[in-house]
Structure formats: structure tokens, C-alpha cells
């Protein structure tokens, strides 16, 4: 694998993130114009393990526990790519579910895993916040800490 390959994967993830979230602008969901950018920034911070920055996108009462869980696994897991696969408005017009394909590996095994990360964003007081997160291995039903 050449030197450019990791950067191409990151660029592709960012483009996919923006393209996937662009669907929200057309859906008419509340505040859809700012959600794509917020989602992109969250995934970028998560990808680069800038958990302090990523925690700002979490609803206040879940922020500290999410940050604690992520900092605990910081040296265990590396994220290779995060790609938005689906953006789906929920029945509550103030909520949106974003499904992200995550490619990651544990430092102890170096085995690459592909998982689905499901983020539920909710519009609260004119801004979007993550209110729920579930990470599942493809085809399995396993919850992630903080979600």
C-alpha cells in the first residue's frame, strides 16, 4: 500500500460524509442545513481521536460519560475510516439517524474490523446534539460503551 492510500481513504470518508448528510438538506428536517457540517466535524474529530472536540457534539448529560469511555479506549483502538452510509429522518421530526461504516483495528491484534456506527442526532434549542450511539459488528448486535 502506497503512502497516498491512507489519505485517499480519509478523503473518501469525508466526501462520503458530506454526500450522505447532504440528503438531510433535501429532507426538510429541522435545522438540516447545519447537521451535515456538524456530523462531518464529529466524525473527523473521532477519526483523529480528538475526543474533547468530539464530545461537544454530545448532549450535555451524556458528554462526560462518553468522553470517559473514549479516553479509556484511546490506546486500544485506531480508526482507519468512517464513511456515512445512510441518513434517515426519524418519525420525531427533530431526530435523525446517521449510519456510519467504521473501519478500525485494535492495537493488540492489528486485525481490521468493519462495524456499523449508528448515531441519533436530535435538534434541541436550535442546535443538533448526539443523543444515542450504537456500534455493532457487521451482522451482530453488540453495544459500544456510552451508547
Buried (B, 14 or more C-beta within 10 A) or exposed (E): EEEEEEEEBBEEBBEBBBEBBBBBBEBEBBBBEBBBEBBBBBBBBBBEBEBEBBBBBBBEEBBEEBBEBBEEBEEEBBBBBBBBBEBBBEEEEBBBBBBBBBBBBEEEEEEEBEBBBBBBBBBEEEEBBBBBBBBBEEEEEEEBEBB
